[in-house]
């Protein structure tokens, strides 16, 4: 189905952009800064924030439901979060 293929390509591109945004952040990450940058990317890509953050949640955790996502990303750490997002982009 062409729609599914296009959706997967779009998700891959968005995940790659998310990885770029996260890699550009000053370390250690500050929740307010990375939340603002990710919300801006969500707006730029015309994706509802809830859908956008769900894509990130599944990419870095492999789960549809997690404790608060942004806090989870801080606990997991910058390197592991980016690695999970890159792996998800490669998998798509």
BELFEN-V218390 format. One line per field, one symbol per residue. phi: phi as a letter, one per 20 degrees, with the letter a starting at -180 (. if undefined). psi: psi as a letter, one per 30 degrees, with the letter a starting at -180 (. if undefined). burial: I if it has 9 or more other C-alpha atoms within 8 Angstrom, else O. Layout:
phi=???
psi=???
burial=???
This chain:
phi=.fffffffffffffffffgffffeffdffdgffffffffffgffeldggfffffffgffedmceccggffffffffogffffffffffffff
psi=keeeeeeeeeeeeeeeeeeeeeffkkkkkkeeefeeeeeeeeeeghkkeeeefeeeeeeffgkfkllkeeeeeeeeleeeeeeeeeeeeee.
burial=OOOOOOOIIOIIIIIIOIIOIIOOIOOOIOIOIIIOIIIOIIIOOOIOIOOIIIIIIIIIOOOOOIOOIOIIIIOOOIOIIIIIIIIIIOOO
